Amino acid sequence: LLAYGVPVFIGLISLGLLAASHITSIGLRTELVEKYHGVVPLLTKILVYAPSVGLIIPLFACMGEEIGWRGFLLSETNNLETSFKRIFNGVIWSIYHWPLILFSDYASSSNRLYSILVFSVFVIFQGVFICWLQEKSKSLWTSATSHAAHNLWIIGIFPAFYAENKSTPFFIGEGGLFLTLAYAGVISAVLYFDRKRI
């Protein structure tokens, strides 16, 4: 439940921060409503089909990455202290994405260095959380589910609910400050309360 729910919750927080900031308008994008011939078909696709059947392909795609990141790399760093091992995994995962940010439009605002910085902080927090999930569950399916839920909701679904403008990439999405703040807050809280239970 946490694997799927936390990325959705984080996305809702970042969308709420975007709404509170008045950087852009919040609501279903007009061009998508027209493309799907109305609000009901669009909402059915977004809120019923995508989170269920639409998760299958991303789940298997993310499993390939998770075998490398949380399967191989995490196990190869078992001699490190737990927190450092998780952070190290997130740092390497973020560096892996840097060429995509620098040389394509992946998670990028118009300022590539800003995008790398904000994206890296977000991915480190996401990596720490996914490592924690994998360690708790002892299953790569859990980490793949969280990774896929993030990709599905943050990249695929939530952008349908706000109008893009030249400022939004700085605040929302994988290169955005609001998503990074939401990840930092929620993951810090999850880890804090998990530690208090011990």
C-alpha positions in Angstrom: 0.0 0.0 0.0 2.8 2.4 0.9 4.6 1.5 -2.4 1.7 2.7 -4.5 0.1 5.3 -2.1 3.1 7.4 -1.2 4.0 8.6 -4.7 0.3 9.4 -5.3 0.1 11.3 -1.9 3.3 13.2 -2.8 1.9 14.1 -6.2 -1.3 15.5 -4.5 0.8 17.6 -2.1 2.9 19.0 -5.0 -0.3 19.7 -6.9 -1.8 21.4 -3.8 1.3 23.6 -3.5 1.0 24.5 -7.1 -2.6 25.5 -6.6 -1.8 27.6 -3.5 1.0 29.4 -5.4 -1.3 30.6 -8.2 1.5 29.9 -10.7 -1.0 28.4 -13.1 -4.6 27.3 -13.2 -5.6 24.0 -11.8 -8.2 21.8 -13.5 -8.6 19.4 -16.4 -6.7 20.6 -19.4 -9.1 21.8 -22.1 -7.2 20.1 -25.0 -7.5 16.7 -23.1 -11.2 17.1 -22.5 -11.7 17.8 -26.2 -9.4 14.9 -27.2 -11.4 12.4 -25.1 -14.8 13.9 -26.0 -15.8 15.1 -22.6 -14.9 15.1 -18.9 -16.4 11.7 -18.0 -14.4 9.7 -20.6 -11.2 11.6 -19.7 -11.7 11.1 -15.9 -12.4 7.4 -16.6 -9.2 7.0 -18.5 -7.2 9.0 -15.9 -8.6 7.7 -12.6 -9.8 4.2 -13.5 -7.9 2.7 -16.4 -4.5 4.4 -15.9 -4.0 3.5 -12.2 -5.1 -0.1 -12.7 -4.5 -1.7 -16.1 -2.3 1.2 -17.1 0.2 0.3 -14.3 1.1 -3.1 -15.9 3.6 -2.0 -18.6 5.3 0.6 -16.3 5.6 -2.0 -13.6 7.6 -4.4 -15.8 9.6 -1.5 -17.3 10.5 -0.3 -13.8 11.4 -3.8 -12.7 14.3 -3.8 -15.1 15.7 -0.6 -13.5 14.9 -1.9 -10.0 16.9 -5.1 -10.6 19.9 -2.9 -11.2 19.4 -0.2 -8.6 17.8 -1.9 -5.6 18.7 -5.5 -6.6 22.3 -5.3 -7.6 23.6 -1.9 -6.3 21.9 -2.0 -3.0 23.1 -5.6 -2.3 26.7 -4.6 -3.3 26.7 -1.9 -0.7 25.6 -4.1 2.2 28.9 -3.3 4.0 27.9 0.3 4.3 25.8 1.8 7.1 22.1 1.6 6.3 21.4 5.4 5.9 24.5 6.0 3.9 23.8 3.0 1.6 20.4 4.3 0.8 21.6 7.9 0.1 24.5 6.5 -2.0 22.0 4.5 -4.0 19.9 7.7 -4.6 23.0 9.7 -5.6 24.1 7.2 -8.2 20.5 6.9 -9.5 20.3 10.7 -9.9 23.7 10.9 -11.7 22.5 8.2 -14.1 19.7 10.6 -15.2 21.9 13.7 -15.7 22.7 13.1 -19.4 18.9 12.9 -20.0 18.4 16.3 -18.3 21.4 17.9 -20.0 20.9 16.6 -23.5 17.1 16.1 -23.9 13.9 17.6 -22.4 13.7 15.1 -19.5 12.6 16.7 -16.3 13.9 20.0 -17.5 13.0 23.6 -17.0 14.8 26.1 -19.2 17.6 26.1 -16.7 19.4 22.7 -16.9 21.6 23.3 -13.8 18.5 24.1 -11.7 16.8 21.0 -13.1 19.8 18.8 -12.2 20.0 20.2 -8.7 16.3 19.9 -7.9 15.9 16.6 -9.7 18.9 15.1 -7.9 17.5 16.1 -4.4 14.1 14.6 -5.3 15.7 11.4 -6.7 17.9 10.9 -3.6 14.8 11.1 -1.4 12.9 8.8 -3.7 15.8 6.4 -3.8 16.1 6.4 0.0 12.4 5.6 0.2 12.5 2.8 -2.4 15.6 1.3 -0.7 13.7 1.4 2.6 10.7 -0.3 0.9 12.8 -3.0 -0.6 14.6 -3.7 2.7 11.3 -3.9 4.6 9.5 -6.1 2.1 12.5 -8.1 0.8 10.9 -7.9 -2.6 11.9 -6.0 -5.8 8.2 -6.0 -6.7 7.6 -3.5 -4.0 10.3 -1.2 -5.2 9.1 -1.6 -8.8 5.5 -0.8 -7.8 6.6 2.4 -6.1 8.8 3.4 -9.0 6.0 2.6 -11.5 3.4 4.4 -9.4 5.6 7.5 -9.3 6.1 7.4 -13.1 2.4 6.8 -13.8 1.1 9.5 -11.5 3.8 12.2 -11.5 4.7 12.0 -15.2 1.5 10.6 -16.6 -1.6 11.5 -14.7 -1.1 14.7 -12.6 0.0 16.9 -15.6 -3.6 16.5 -16.9 -4.7 18.7 -14.0 -2.8 21.9 -14.5 -2.1 24.3 -17.4 1.6 24.3 -18.3 3.4 27.6 -18.8 7.0 28.8 -18.7 7.1 28.7 -14.9 5.5 25.3 -14.2 8.6 23.2 -15.0 10.4 25.0 -12.1 7.8 24.0 -9.6 6.0 20.8 -10.6 7.0 17.5 -12.1 10.4 15.7 -11.7 12.4 18.9 -12.1 10.1 20.9 -9.9 10.7 22.4 -6.4 7.2 21.5 -5.1 7.6 17.8 -5.9 11.1 17.8 -4.3 9.7 19.5 -1.1 6.9 17.0 -1.0 9.2 14.1 -1.3 11.6 15.4 1.3 8.8 16.0 3.8 6.9 12.8 3.3 9.9 10.5 3.1 11.5 12.2 6.2 8.2 11.6 8.1 7.9 8.0 7.0 11.5 7.2 8.0 11.1 9.2 11.3 8.0 7.3 12.4 9.5 4.0 11.3 12.6 4.6 13.5 10.3 5.6 16.4 8.6 2.2 16.2 11.9 0.4 16.8 
